């Protein structure tokens, strides 16, 4: 096991295939370099499009986030890596960068895609925004 400058790793996940790949990469990284992983799920506080009221939307998003974090915990346990899970609410990129900065993370490992093409058109790419605004090094996993 080698020591690394990247001892604290933040892994934002959204339940997508790419975020799951990022988590697997983070587990391998953590084992190889004795790093600590924090898995982050951010509930995006969007205004629902008349299908649900905001309270119902947030409750569904929180429930989904808990499920995603539970699956991430199972993955890290299977890989033999200890991890910490965090759920935040707000703008995804802002919450990731705030946590990375306030907790002095050395690296963010994130999937290259998450949301579908339509949502990315309106919201912009999280990984692209992180690459330009991250307070630390970032690894984008394809």
C-alpha positions as CSV (number, residue, x, y, z in Angstrom):
1,X,0.0,0.0,0.0
2,X,1.4,3.4,-1.0
3,X,0.8,6.7,0.7
4,X,-0.7,9.4,-1.5
5,X,-1.4,13.1,-1.3
6,X,-5.0,12.2,-2.0
7,X,-6.0,11.0,1.5
8,X,-9.6,12.3,1.5
9,X,-11.7,11.5,-1.5
10,X,-15.2,12.8,-2.1
11,X,-17.4,10.7,-4.4
12,X,-20.7,12.4,-5.5
13,X,-23.2,9.8,-6.7
14,X,-26.6,10.0,-8.3
15,X,-27.5,6.3,-8.9
16,X,-26.4,6.4,-12.5
17,X,-24.2,3.9,-14.2
18,X,-21.4,6.4,-14.4
19,X,-21.5,7.4,-10.8
20,X,-21.4,3.7,-9.9
21,X,-18.3,3.4,-12.0
22,X,-16.8,6.4,-10.2
23,X,-17.5,4.7,-6.9
24,X,-15.8,1.5,-8.0
25,X,-12.7,3.5,-9.1
26,X,-12.8,5.3,-5.7
27,X,-12.8,2.0,-3.9
28,X,-9.8,0.8,-5.9
29,X,-8.1,4.1,-5.3
30,X,-8.8,3.9,-1.5
31,X,-7.4,0.4,-1.2
32,X,-4.3,1.2,-3.2
33,X,-3.5,4.5,-1.5
34,X,-5.1,4.1,2.0
35,X,-7.5,6.9,1.3
36,X,-10.8,7.7,3.1
37,X,-14.0,7.9,1.0
38,X,-17.0,10.1,1.6
39,X,-20.0,9.3,-0.6
40,X,-22.2,12.3,-1.3
41,X,-25.8,12.4,-2.6
42,X,-27.3,15.8,-3.3
43,X,-31.0,16.3,-3.4
44,X,-31.4,18.9,-6.2
45,X,-34.0,21.4,-5.0
46,X,-35.7,21.9,-8.3
47,X,-39.2,23.2,-8.7
48,X,-41.4,20.2,-9.9
49,X,-43.2,20.7,-13.2
50,X,-46.8,20.6,-11.8
51,X,-46.8,16.9,-11.4
52,X,-46.1,17.0,-7.7
53,X,-45.9,19.7,-5.1
54,X,-42.5,20.6,-3.8
55,X,-42.9,18.8,-0.5
56,X,-43.8,15.5,-2.3
57,X,-40.9,15.9,-4.7
58,X,-38.4,16.5,-2.0
59,X,-39.7,13.5,0.0
60,X,-39.3,11.3,-3.1
61,X,-35.9,12.6,-3.9
62,X,-34.7,12.1,-0.3
63,X,-36.1,8.5,-0.3
64,X,-34.3,7.8,-3.6
65,X,-31.1,9.4,-2.2
66,X,-31.2,7.1,0.9
67,X,-31.5,4.1,-1.4
68,X,-28.6,5.3,-3.6
69,X,-26.4,5.8,-0.4
70,X,-27.4,2.4,0.9
71,X,-26.4,0.7,-2.3
72,X,-23.1,2.7,-2.2
73,X,-22.5,1.4,1.3
74,X,-23.0,-2.2,0.1
75,X,-20.6,-1.6,-2.7
76,X,-17.9,-0.2,-0.5
77,X,-18.3,-3.0,2.0
78,X,-18.0,-5.6,-0.7
79,X,-14.8,-3.9,-1.9
80,X,-13.4,-3.9,1.7
81,X,-13.4,-0.1,2.0
82,X,-14.8,2.0,4.8
83,X,-16.8,4.9,3.7
84,X,-18.9,7.7,5.2
85,X,-22.2,8.7,3.6
86,X,-23.5,12.3,3.4
87,X,-26.8,13.7,2.0
88,X,-27.1,17.4,1.2
89,X,-29.8,19.5,-0.4
90,X,-29.4,22.3,-2.8
91,X,-27.6,22.9,-6.1
92,X,-25.5,19.8,-6.9
93,X,-22.3,21.5,-8.0
94,X,-22.5,24.1,-5.2
95,X,-23.0,21.5,-2.5
96,X,-20.2,19.3,-3.8
97,X,-17.7,22.2,-4.0
98,X,-18.8,23.6,-0.6
99,X,-18.3,20.2,1.1
100,X,-15.0,19.6,-0.7
101,X,-13.7,23.0,0.4
102,X,-15.0,23.0,4.0
103,X,-13.8,19.5,4.8
104,X,-10.4,19.9,2.9
105,X,-10.9,17.0,0.5
106,X,-7.9,16.2,-1.7
107,X,-9.8,14.7,-4.6
108,X,-13.2,14.4,-6.1
109,X,-14.0,11.3,-8.2
110,X,-17.1,11.7,-10.3
111,X,-18.8,10.0,-13.2
112,X,-18.7,11.7,-16.6
113,X,-22.4,11.6,-17.0
114,X,-25.4,11.3,-14.8
115,X,-28.6,12.9,-15.9
116,X,-30.2,12.2,-19.3
117,X,-29.4,14.3,-22.4
118,X,-32.4,16.5,-22.0
119,X,-31.7,17.4,-18.4
120,X,-28.1,18.0,-19.1
121,X,-29.1,20.5,-21.9
122,X,-31.0,22.6,-19.3
123,X,-28.8,22.1,-16.2
124,X,-25.4,21.7,-17.7
125,X,-22.9,18.9,-17.0
126,X,-22.1,18.4,-13.3
127,X,-18.7,16.9,-14.1
128,X,-17.9,19.8,-16.5
129,X,-18.8,22.4,-13.9
130,X,-16.8,20.6,-11.2
131,X,-13.8,20.5,-13.5
132,X,-13.9,24.2,-13.8
133,X,-14.9,25.1,-10.2
134,X,-13.5,22.4,-7.9
135,X,-11.3,23.5,-5.0
136,X,-9.2,20.3,-5.4
137,X,-8.1,17.7,-8.0
138,X,-10.9,15.9,-9.8
139,X,-11.0,12.5,-11.6
140,X,-13.8,12.1,-14.1
141,X,-14.6,8.5,-14.8
142,X,-16.1,7.4,-18.1
